[in-house]
Amino acid sequence: MSAFIQQLPALIGVVVGALGSYLAVMRGEQVRFRRERAARWEERRLAVYSDYATSLKRAVTLTYRIASHLGNDPHPHPLSPEDAAPLLAEATVGRDPAGETLLLLGTQEVVDKARVWVLSVIDMERFLSERVHDPGAWQVLLDRQRAGREEYYAAVRRDLALPPGHSAHWEIPPPPARG
């Protein structure tokens, strides 16, 4: 029995060392798991944010083309409202599921900015459905849509801790004069 008592400190040291090693490994695994999970969710959110923006941009591009047909926009590929109607309907149908996924995975700020952007696009669509020829009013709507898009992208960048990006506001030169 005295031999056992003499070995007890060494045995306790082995048990404490094994327990410490186990706890350190488990802690490291937990940290790694959390980091990988966070990275996966960031990738998912980026995909959701991108899909939503792409679906909304389809409608925006169609509004530019319709506005060009009505004489409100300089877009080089005008499209009549009649020809655009099924394309706009398709863009709206595609936008709805992307919006639902955005509501599910997006942060409050990103969802709020997305709402501002989509409402500006809806206003553009309403303006064009009335077949108004008013380039000044169209420009106001266009500026509001661009600001909404810029705010949406800024919110996405903040959420995903991305560096600031480009505003994507480029001046398009007027078409060459025909003469």
Buried (B, 14 or more C-beta within 10 A) or exposed (E): EEEEEEEEEEEEEEEEEEEEEEEEEEEEEEEEEEEEEEEEEBEEBBEBBEBBBEBBBBBBBBBBBBBBBBEBBBBEEBBEBEEBBEBBEEBBEBBEEBBEBBEEBBBEBBBBBBBBBBEBBEBBBEBBEEEBEBBEEBEEBBEBBBBBBBBBBBBBBBBBEEEEEEEEEEEEEEEEEEE
